[in-house]
Amino acid sequence: MPPLRILCLHGYTQNALSFTKKTVVFRKCLKDIADLVYVTAPHIVPIPTLSTPEEREDDKLELENLEPETVPYGWWTSSPEKPHYKGFDESLTGLREVLEKQGPFDGVMGFSQGASMASLLQLLLERPHLSPVMAGLKHDPFKFAIIVSGFEPRDAEKMTWYTNKYDVLQQKKDGDESQKDDDENKENQDPKTLFGVQGASLHVIGRNDVIIEPERSEGLLKHYQYKVPQTLYHDGGHYLPSNAASRQVYKSFVQSFV
């Protein structure tokens, strides 16, 4: 059986090269069951610590001299004062192209802002009518998402995507007639509608994360109630844990979709 394919989305001010290096242990623990595909967001973004116009102008000049691995990219820009996700549709257009040219993908993994984008992309593959960018895309919904330090969107439009009520998507089924009868009986007992995401998910949350506080990451869990979300808490901060216990969770979770 061919390995699963997982689309990997980096965090704010990272890129595919830097994220590949930061997730080397994660990648190795899945080497026998999944291939990971890393992509870079389309927008070069300012470094958050540079707050004045002068600093940001100097930063533009410095970007030209940065090594490719250190150039900061993001999937969108926003602020508490301006919560609209500027640049989101351009990022979604780029991801659609990746799905069409490099897909299909079985799942998605994202970190921080990339985790929020991964969750939104998972939802949009289930409900492509929500965005004109996704219209006509021929790609099945993701089987799963791995959400590392994720969070609910501040953008009001994106938030409504989670709170809308949807019909439950019919799953593709294989097996003999008796199995199909069992599936039909089960479907008759299952809810016919849901809110939020239908697919499976693993949420990785750092108890001492000061960038995306645990409470913000936990806020995303309520949008994954059709299939109860799996959670992995760790005592660290804003990163993907790589200890033995965490590696076992990643491998066990992904293995369940082989």
C-alpha positions in Angstrom: 0.0 0.0 0.0 1.4 3.4 -0.9 2.2 5.8 2.0 -0.2 8.5 3.1 0.5 12.0 1.9 0.3 14.9 4.3 0.4 18.6 3.3 2.4 20.6 5.8 1.8 24.3 6.5 4.4 26.4 8.4 3.8 29.1 11.0 3.9 32.8 10.8 7.4 34.2 9.8 8.5 30.7 8.8 8.8 29.0 5.4 8.8 25.5 4.0 12.6 25.2 4.4 12.7 26.2 8.0 9.6 24.2 8.9 11.1 21.1 7.3 14.1 21.4 9.6 11.9 22.1 12.7 9.9 18.9 12.1 12.7 16.5 11.3 11.8 14.2 14.2 8.1 14.3 13.3 8.9 13.4 9.7 11.2 10.5 10.8 8.6 8.9 13.0 6.2 8.8 10.1 8.8 7.8 7.4 7.3 4.3 6.9 3.7 5.4 6.7 3.5 8.9 5.3 5.2 11.3 2.8 5.2 14.9 3.9 4.9 17.8 1.4 6.0 21.3 2.6 4.8 24.5 1.0 5.6 28.1 1.6 2.9 30.8 2.0 2.9 33.5 -0.7 3.3 36.6 1.5 6.6 38.0 2.9 5.6 39.4 6.3 7.2 41.8 8.7 9.0 40.5 11.7 6.6 41.1 14.7 9.3 42.7 16.9 9.8 45.6 14.4 7.1 48.1 15.4 8.1 51.5 13.9 7.9 52.5 10.2 11.7 53.1 10.2 12.4 49.6 11.5 10.1 48.0 9.0 11.7 50.0 6.2 15.1 48.8 7.2 13.7 45.3 7.5 12.7 45.4 3.8 16.3 46.1 2.9 17.6 43.3 5.1 15.2 40.8 3.6 17.1 41.0 0.4 20.2 39.7 2.1 18.6 36.9 4.1 19.2 33.2 3.4 16.2 31.5 1.8 15.6 29.5 5.0 15.2 32.7 7.1 12.9 34.8 4.9 9.6 35.3 6.9 6.4 34.3 5.2 2.8 34.2 6.4 -0.6 33.0 5.2 -2.3 36.3 6.0 -1.8 39.5 8.1 -4.3 40.9 10.6 -4.5 42.5 14.0 -7.0 42.8 16.8 -7.9 46.2 15.5 -8.2 44.9 11.9 -9.2 41.3 12.2 -9.9 40.8 8.5 -7.4 38.3 7.0 -5.6 40.3 4.4 -4.1 38.0 1.8 -6.1 34.9 2.8 -7.6 34.4 -0.7 -4.2 34.6 -2.4 -2.9 31.9 0.0 -6.0 29.8 -0.6 -5.4 30.1 -4.4 -1.9 28.9 -3.9 -3.0 26.0 -1.8 -5.6 25.0 -4.4 -2.9 24.9 -7.0 -0.8 22.6 -4.7 -3.8 20.4 -4.2 -4.4 20.2 -8.0 -0.8 19.7 -9.1 0.7 17.8 -6.2 -2.3 16.0 -4.7 -4.2 14.1 -3.7 -3.4 14.4 0.0 -4.8 12.3 2.8 -4.3 14.8 5.5 -2.9 18.1 6.5 -0.6 19.3 9.3 0.0 22.9 10.4 1.8 24.9 13.1 0.4 28.1 14.7 -1.0 30.3 11.9 -0.4 27.3 9.6 -2.5 25.2 11.9 -5.3 27.6 11.7 -5.0 27.6 7.9 -4.8 23.8 7.9 -8.1 23.7 9.9 -9.8 26.1 7.5 -8.5 24.2 4.5 -9.9 21.0 6.0 -13.3 22.6 6.4 -13.2 24.1 2.9 -12.5 20.8 1.3 -15.6 19.5 3.0 -17.6 22.6 2.1 -16.0 24.2 -1.0 -19.1 26.3 -1.7 -18.0 28.6 1.2 -15.2 30.2 -0.9 -15.3 31.0 -4.6 -11.6 30.1 -4.7 -12.5 26.4 -4.1 -15.3 26.2 -6.6 -14.9 23.2 -8.9 -11.9 21.7 -7.1 -11.8 18.0 -7.5 -10.1 16.8 -4.3 -11.6 14.7 -1.6 -11.9 16.0 1.9 -8.9 15.4 4.1 -9.2 12.2 6.3 -7.5 14.0 9.1 -5.7 17.2 10.3 -2.9 17.6 12.8 -3.3 21.0 14.5 -0.3 22.2 16.4 -0.8 25.4 18.5 -3.9 26.2 16.4 -6.6 28.8 17.1 -10.0 30.1 16.1 -10.0 32.7 13.3 -10.5 36.4 14.3 -11.9 37.1 10.9 -15.7 37.1 11.3 -16.4 35.5 7.9 -14.1 32.6 8.6 -15.6 32.2 12.1 -19.1 31.8 10.5 -17.7 28.9 8.5 -17.3 27.0 11.7 -20.6 28.0 13.2 -22.8 27.2 10.1 -24.9 24.1 10.2 -24.1 21.5 7.5 -25.5 18.2 6.2 -23.3 15.3 7.2 -21.2 14.2 4.2 -21.6 10.5 3.2 -18.4 8.5 3.6 -17.1 6.3 0.9 -17.6 2.7 2.0 -16.2 -0.7 1.0 -17.1 -4.2 2.0 -19.7 -6.9 1.5 -23.4 -6.5 1.7 -23.6 -7.5 5.4 -21.1 -4.8 6.1 -23.1 -2.3 4.1 -26.2 -3.2 6.0 -24.3 -2.6 9.3 -23.1 0.8 7.9 -26.7 1.8 6.9 -28.0 0.9 10.4 -25.2 2.9 12.0 -25.9 5.9 9.7 -29.6 5.8 10.7 -28.5 6.3 14.3 -25.9 9.1 13.5 -26.9 12.8 13.3 -27.7 14.1 9.9 -26.3 17.6 10.5 -23.3 19.1 12.2 -21.5 22.3 13.0 -17.9 22.9 12.0 -15.5 20.2 10.7 -16.6 16.6 10.0 -13.1 15.1 9.6 -10.8 13.7 12.3 -8.2 15.8 14.1 -5.3 15.7 16.5 -4.7 18.9 18.4 -1.2 19.5 20.0 -1.3 22.0 22.8 1.5 23.4 24.9 0.6 24.2 28.5 3.2 26.9 28.6 2.7 28.3 25.2 2.8 32.1 25.6 2.3 32.8 21.9 -0.9 30.9 21.4 -2.2 30.3 24.9 -3.7 26.9 25.6 -7.1 28.4 26.0 -7.0 29.8 22.4 -6.0 26.3 21.1 -8.8 24.7 23.1 -11.2 27.1 21.5 -10.8 25.2 18.2 -11.8 21.9 19.8 -15.5 22.7 19.9 -15.6 22.9 16.1 -14.6 19.3 15.8 -17.4 17.5 17.5 -18.7 15.1 14.8 -15.5 13.0 15.3 -14.3 13.6 18.8 -10.9 15.4 18.5 -7.8 13.8 19.9 -5.6 16.0 22.0 -1.9 15.9 22.9 -0.9 18.2 25.8 2.7 18.8 26.5 4.5 20.9 29.2 6.5 23.0 26.7 5.8 26.2 24.8 5.2 27.2 21.2 6.6 24.2 19.3 5.9 20.6 18.1 7.1 18.3 20.9 9.4 15.5 19.8 9.8 13.2 22.9 9.1 9.5 22.7 5.6 9.8 24.0 4.7 12.5 21.5 6.2 10.5 18.6 4.1 7.5 19.6 0.9 9.6 19.5 1.7 11.0 16.1 2.5 7.6 14.6 -0.5 5.9 16.2 -2.9 8.7 15.0 -1.6 8.7 11.4 -1.4 4.9 11.3 -5.1 4.7 11.9 -5.8 6.1 8.5 -3.6 3.7 6.5 
